[in-house]
Each structure stands twice: as C-alpha cells, then as structure tokens.
Amino acid sequence: MLVGLGLEGLGVGVLAAVLAPGSSVLLIIGILVVYGLGLGLASAQLTSTVLAPVPPAQSGQGSATQSAVRRLGTALGTAVAGALLSAGLSARTDSLTEQAAGFGQQLTDSAGSIPPAQRGQGMDPAVLDQLGLVFTDGARIAMAGAAGFLLLGLVGALVVRRAARAAAAD
C-alpha cells in the first residue's frame, strides 16, 4: 500500500510539474501509467487491510461500509479537485485578452457546449494559446492539490504501520 500511495503521489506530482499546453501525449501517458500502477497497488491492499480484522460473520457489513466510505472519498476528492481547477482558472482569467475572455465566458454560459461554429474556427491562434495556458495552469493547481492529499495519505499510512508494528511488538 505504501508503494502504491508513493507511486500515485509521484505520478500526480510529476504531472503537475510538467503539464503544459504543448506537453507530449506520450509523456502524459507514461506519467499516468505510473499513477495507475500506484492506484492498483494501493486500492487492492487498502481493501484487504480494512477488512482483515472484520469477523467473517460481519464481513458483508464491513465490505459495504468500506465501499461507502471509498465512494464518499471519491465524491469529496472530485469536488475538491473541481474547486481547485475552478480557482486556478479564475486566478488566470485577468491575463486574457478581451476576445479570449469572451470565448471563455461563452464556454461558461453554455456549460461547455459551444456550438460547432464557435469552437475556435477562425479564432486567432494566440487567443487559443491563451485559453490553453489558462486551462493548463488550472489543471496544474488541481493536480498539485491531489498530490498534496496523496502525500497526507502516505504519511497517515506510515503512522498506522508504525503503530501496528509497535502494538505487535508489545
């Protein structure tokens, strides 16, 4: 589980550091593979660790509780990441030109469903570059926040492991 959390944090942290409008797709895929390996290692072990002390007669309740808490964490994590993305986007919108800000406002007003005729066709490439930079910066802030929470999880897992070893030694 510790290796998994470490790989997840490393993947998200590196992604936050290297993400740019011109980032190579292969680079991003490689980073996400590291993150995915970590997720797979941590998730499977976490479920086993949580359910290990649960008596067999209560394993259904324990599994349901663990699943509910995992889903709650996913929902909260998504909300926090979305809030960080929104904060990052709004922090950079002051630097947009009037044309880029207008396009961004149309996107916001339409909840992301701008008609095909307005999806950047005929738009100045510099404006599209501005919008790409603003979105990338917002995504970097969201990734950095996720890396911070994964680091907290890793520290928590280390504390739990140390306490379990101390209890076993007594």
Secondary structure, DSSP 8 states (H G I E B T S, - for coil): -HHHHHHHHHHHHHHHHH--TT--HHHHHHHHHHHHHHHHHHHHHHHHHHHTTS-GGGHHHHHHHHHHHHHHHHHHHHHHHHHHHHHHHHHHGGGS-HHHHHHHHHHHHTTT---GGGSSTT--HHHHHHHHHHHHHHHHHHHHHHHHHHHHHHHHHHHHHHHHHHHHH-
